[in-house]
């Protein structure tokens, strides 16, 4: 990520706004960075609501520290530095923002605070490294959570945003040697957490869903609306990883266990057999939004969103989220 941009090349305008004590002008200039800063906070925190709050806190801190902006760095760099440290301060105070060991042996861990990120809130430029698909997908966001906070910050600044070591060190107020060491350790952890995944996040990558992905989502929706358990099962890889967040203990690591749990929970049985679904995307991943109509209700009501990771035409990971308490997903409440 470079500092190029309308204000990146015009520090004088930013300095003038900072010195003017005009909150409206300062807000106007900094607002254009909101979406990318919020994505940055989301990568740090894995939670959309926390990212919103920390982005707002970043702008508040920027206003309060405006006199410290001397033009030695671009405004974007200065704001990212504030956002990064805002997230680190948040994580230092919260002991509930780390992965928890899964109840199943060899199943890794669960990130119960994980939330989906609405694609409509991503920055507009699809070529920016800040929105590269590989670095916003759920598996990547979860893997990053396994890094200690400062390693996490170094890794995101260096390997995702492409900052040089000296720039990252300046943002975190540490030495270049510390940044280099932290990055090496972070890369080892990321390789462990994402085996078999492409790990060169700064090289060109696709942002669009494949035909395979679109086809599987359509089949997933059809199976739900037809109450077709066999059809739904046929879409799953045998080694499916399933979790329903934020509930603890829902993690399964085989398709059989996942389906058995769904059936035990009443899926496609009376009261859970009248579905309507719509296709969408979150985290640049295919997803299906599920609406359920109960026998005494004339409307289909928003229930869950199922986010799918699809490999070779099969669902390899299915992460479900309660969609009823997430107005920022901008989903209709009823169909």
N, C-alpha and C positions, 0 to 999 in steps of 0.2 A: 504494500500500500504506500503510495507516495503522498506528498503534501501538496500535489497539484490541485488546483481548484480556484474558484473565484476569489476566495479570501486567502487561500494558501499563498497566493502570489501578491497579496496586498496587505501586508502586516500593518501598514500605516492606518488603514481604515479600522482594523480591529483595535489597535491601540487608541485611536480617537474615540471609539465607542466605549472602551474601558475607562478612559479618562473623563468622559463627559458626565458621568453619574446619571446618565439617561437609561433607566432600566428597560424601557421599551426598545430603544435602539440596540442595546446590548443583547436583549432577548432575540431581536430580529436576526442579528448576525449569528448568534450561536445556535439558533433553532435548526438551521439547516443541517446540523450535525447530529440531531437527536436520534434518528433511526439507526445510524451506524454505531453510535455510542450505546444505544440500547442493546443492539446485537452483541457488542463487546461485553456489556454487563451480563447478558444472558449466558454467554459462553463461560464467564467466570462463575455464575451462580446456578445455572440450569433451571431457573424458575422465572417465568415471564413477569409475574407480579413483583418479585424482588428486583428484577432488572428495571422495570418501570420506576420503582421507588428510588433505586440507586442512580438512575439517569437524572431524575429530578434533583436528587441531592447533589449530583455533579454540577448541574447548572447553578444551584444555590451556592456551592462552594466556589465556583468560577466567579460569580458576581462578588462574593465576599473577598476573593483573592485577586480581583482584577488589577489592582495596583502592582501585583507581582509579575504581570505579563510585560516583559521588556522587549519582546520581538526577537529574542535569540532563537526561538523555535517558532515553527508555524502554529497558528491558532489550533489546527486540528491536533497536532502533537501535544500541545499544552492541555487541551481538553481530555485527550486519551490518558494523559498522565494523571489528571485529577480523577477520572472515572476509575482507572485501575486501582488507585489508592483508596478510593471510596469503597470499592468492592472488598478490598483487603481489610479495611476497617470493619466492614459489616461481618465478614467471615470470622474475624478475630473475636467478635462478640457472640456469635451464634455457634453453639456446639451441636446443633441439630442439622447442620448443613454438610454432612459427610455421609458417604455410602454406608449402609448397614449390612452386616453379613447375612446372606440368604439362609433361610431355614433348611434348604436342600443342600446335601453335601456336594461339593464341586460345582455349585451353581453360581459361584462368585458372590456378588452383592447386589443390593437393591438401592436405587436412588429414589426414595419415596417422595422427595420434594420436586422431582422432575415435572415440568409442565411443557406442553407443546407451544411452539412459536408460530403465530399466524403469518403466512407468507405475505399477506397484504401489508404487514408492518415492516417488511424488509426494505432496505434502501432500494431506490429505483434502478440504479445501474447494475445490471446483472453480471457485468464483467469484474466488478470490484472483488478483491479477495475476501472482503468482509462478508460476502454472501455466497461464496463458493459452496456448492451443495455438500461436498464431503465434510465441510467444517460447520455445518448447521444441522446435519442429520442427528437423530437421537443417539445413535451408537457413539458418535464422536463426542457429543455433549456429555454423555454418561462417562466415557473414558476419561475425559478431562477432569471429572470430579474426583478421580482417584489420585490426582496429583495434589500434594500439599499446596496451600494457597499461593505461596510465592513462586514455587515451581510452575504452577498453573499460569500465573501472570507472565512469567518469563517465556513459557512455551507459546502462549497466545501472541505475545508481542513479537517474538522472534520468528516462529515457524508459520503462524497463520497470517499475521499482518506484515511480515517481512522486514521488521525493524532491524537495523544493525545492532550489534551487541552494545556499542557505546551509547546508543540512543535508549535502549532498554535499560541499561544500567543507570542512566541519568534519571529516567522516569521512576525507578524504584529506589534510587539513592543507594546503590550498592556498587561494587567494583565490577569491571568487565570480567575478571576471572570468576567472580561469583555467578554472574549471568551464564558464562560458558559452562560452568560445572552444573548449575541447575538445569540447563537445557539438555545436557547429556543424560542426566538422570531422568528427566521428563520423557525424553524420546524412548528410553528403555521401557518405561511404564506404558507408554502409548502403544508400543509394538506388542506388549503383552496383552493389553486390553483389546486391541483391534487386530488379532491375527488374521492374516490373509487379506486385509483391506489395503487399498492404495494409501500410502503414507506420505506421498509428495503433494502436500496441500497447496503449494503455490504454482504448480503447473496447470495448464488449461484443463478444464473438466466440463462435462455437460451439466446444464442446469435444468434440462427438461426431462419429464417422465418419458420412459421408453414405451413402445407399443405393448411390450410384455406387461409392464406395470399397469397401464391403462386397462388391459384385458383382464388381469387378475382382479383389479378393483371392481370391474363390472361383474365378474363372476361371483365375487364375494357378496356384492349387493344382491344379485339375483338369488343366491342361495339363501340369504336371510329372508328376503321377501317371499320366497316359495317354501320356507320352512324345510329346507333340504339339508339335513344333517350330513348325509353322505356326500352331497356336492360340496358342502363347506369343508368337510374333512379332506376331500381329494385335493383341495387347494393348498394344504399344509405340508411342509416338509416334516419328515419323521422327527427331526431334532428341533422342532419349533421351540422358540423361547417366547413365552407368554407372560405378561404381567398386567394387572389392572391397578392403576395408580389413582389415588395415593394409598390404597389398601396394602398393608403388610401381609406377607404370607400367601399371596396369590401367584407367586412365580412358579412356573412349570417349565421343564426343559425337554418335554416330548409332546408330540401332537396328541398322543393317546391320553396323557394326563390332562392336557388342556381340555380336550373334548369331554372327557369324563367329568371334569369340574363344571363345564358349561351345562351338561345334561343334569347333573346333580342340582345345579342352581336353577333348573327349570327352563332352560333354553328350548324354544319351539314347543313347549307344553302350554296348557291353558293359562292365559294371562301373559304369556311371553311368546306369542305366536302370531302377532299382527304387527309386522314391521314395515316401515318405509325408510329408505336410506338415500343419501345423496353423496356423490363423490366430491372430494375436495383435496387440498394439499396443505400440510403444515410442515415446517422444517424442511421444505422442498422435498417432502416424501408423500407418496400416495396415501390417502386416508379415506375412510368411509364414516359418515355421520349417521348414527342410528337413532331412529325415532320409533317409539313403541306406543301402540294404542291398546289400552286395557278395555275389558268388556263394557264398563260403565262410563266410558269417555268417548265423546264424538270425535276427538282430535288425536292425531299422532303427536306425542310430546318428546322433546329432545331428551336423550338419555346419555349416550356415550359417543366418543369418537375413537375409532380404531385406526391406529397409525401402523402402516405395513412396511416392512423391509422385504423386498421381493428379490429372490435369487433364482435365475434360470426358470422363471415362470411359476415358482412356488413361494409361499409365504414362509420366510425363515424366522422372522420376528414379528410379533403382534403385540403392540403396546396399547392398552386401552386406558382412556382417561374419562372420568366423570365430566361431562360437558355442561352440566346444568348450572355450574357456579363460575363459569368463565365467559362473562359478557364480551371480553376482548377478542374472543374467537369470531364474534359477529355472526353467529348462527341463529337462524329463526327458531323461536321457542316452540313453535308448532308447525305442523304441515297439514 
